[in-house]
Amino acid sequence: MGSHVDKLSHLSYAEVPTTDPNGLDAEEDGPRIGVSYIFSTDDDELDDNVDGSQRDQNQEERHYDKRNEPECCVYNRDECIYEKSVLAGHLDTSPPEELLHRCEPGDVVEFVATGQYPHWAVYVGDLQVVHLYRAEVKSSFFMDASQGRRCRMVNDVYRYKPLSPDVVVHNAMGQVGTKDGDLSWRNSECFAAWCKYGKREFKIGGEIRIGKQPYRLKLILADKQFHVLEFQSLEDLIMERRRNEQIGKVAVVRELTNHFNSTTGGIRSDPVDPWPAAGGSPERRTFYPETPR
C-alpha cells in the first residue's frame, strides 16, 4: 500500500471522478462535488529550529502518543476550523443512557456505530433531541434517536463561536417538520452545526461559488503522507469528509490506487471516468503534483 501512495504523490492527472460508484450515500443526498487533490508529505512543514539535544528528542518520543495525531483537519483558507484525532475519533464515546444525564439544552450530540454514517442531533431538553432524519427535521426522544449507538458531545468540534443555548434550541425547534424540497441541509451534521453556530455555510448553497476554492480537507495517511482536497463550500467538504470517514483511509487510498492502475495501461491517452455523475455530464476532480503550502 505504501508503494502505491508513493507513486500517487508524484503523479499528475488531468481529471478524476467524484461520484460514488454505488450511487447516493445512505444518509446524504446528492452527488459528490468536484474537488482538487494535492499530494505531499509533512517534511516541508517541519520546523527548522529544532533542538539538537539527543536527550531532549528521546524525552519527546517517550511522551509522544500517536493516537493524539490529527487524522483529519479542515481549513478555511489558512484558518483551521475543524480537527479530529485518532483518539477523539474512536475512543471518546459513551452509552446513550450515560450521556443523556450529562446533556444540557443546546448541546450537540453525535451517535456513532461501526459501518454507519455518524448521526448528529441537538438536545433541546425534556429527554428530547431535534435532528434531520430521513429527509425530515424531527423531534425524538434521545434514546429513540440513539438506536442503541454509542455517542459523544461534539459542541467544540468546529472552532466557531457557538450561539447561546436558548438560540440553539430555538433554531432547532423552529425547523421541526421541515422536509423534502424545503430542506436546506443534506445531512444531520450540517443541520445540527447550523443550529449550534448559525452560520449559513452549513446550508446548501450557503456560499457564492465563484473564485478560488477557500476550503481544504487534509487527510493524514501513513508514513507522514497526506492528501488535501479543495472545495468551494463547507457543505460540500463535509459531505466528502463524512464519506471518507465512513469507508476508512485504506479504502480511500485503494480508490486512488485503482484509478492509477486503470489510467496507466497505455490503452487511452485521455483519462477514463468509470464513475459518471447521475443525470448528466460527470463531475471531476483534478490531481496536482506536490505544491508548497
Phi, psi and omega in degrees: 000321182297323180294324177296318180297319179298320178296314182297329185290348182241010182253153177236128178245149178285317184210144177220145184286162178238340187283152180290125181297341179263008181096205183286153176292156185299319182260331191258137182260148175094151180288159176292151187262149180302136182221175177240142177252139174230120180261139179197189173232169180281357185300325182290343185260003180288143179285128179290336183269073180256153180283128182280357183288123179294326180295318179295323179295318179296324178298317180296320181296323180294327181270356184283130177239111185299336181293341179273357177295139173292136175254350181203130177226146177239133180238139166255101192057245183260003182262125177282120182249356182200137176212136181228124180264165177300317181297311181293328184286338188234340188248334189272066178229160181223158171297148185299322181293332178284315181292326181305322183288344180260351185286142172239151178307134181098349177289148175251131185241142176245125175262130185231148176204146181301132177080006180236154171292139176296148182241128183256146179211154178255123178281127185245006180098169179056037177066019184240154174232158171245132185207159175271114185222120179053055174061031176207139175277119187235155170256123184223158171292143183308312183293326177292318181293330181291329183051035177081000181282153172288163187209170179204159172284139176230036180297328187249015181295315176269138184270048173254158177285121182286155173283168177294151181307321180298319181290321178300313179297318179298317178301315183292311183296328181292346181256357181302130181098346178291135183204168175051236186293344180272356181287145177248012183223148180258351177204168185294328180294314180299320179295310183296321179293324176296317177301319186286320188247342179070016183270130182293343180300337179279353180268157174298128179067025182288346180234150176283123187269072176225155176079197185293146178287114187273346186254138179230136176247115181257116179253121182273126179257194181281160174056043177061019174272148173211161168228151186239131177249136182250140185226155176275336182223152178294323182297320176295319180298317180298320178301315181288322179298317179295320178297314180297320179292326182289319182272338178093157184295326180299317180291325178298312179295323179297321177302313181293321179296317179299319178294319178302314181294325184282342184251006180240022181276352178081005181282320180234148178271341178257150182297142177262134179253101181279353185237073181294146177290148182292135169078024177159203182297142180292142172268141189231163173233155186247137173268137177241151173292174181307129184233130178299144179242000000 
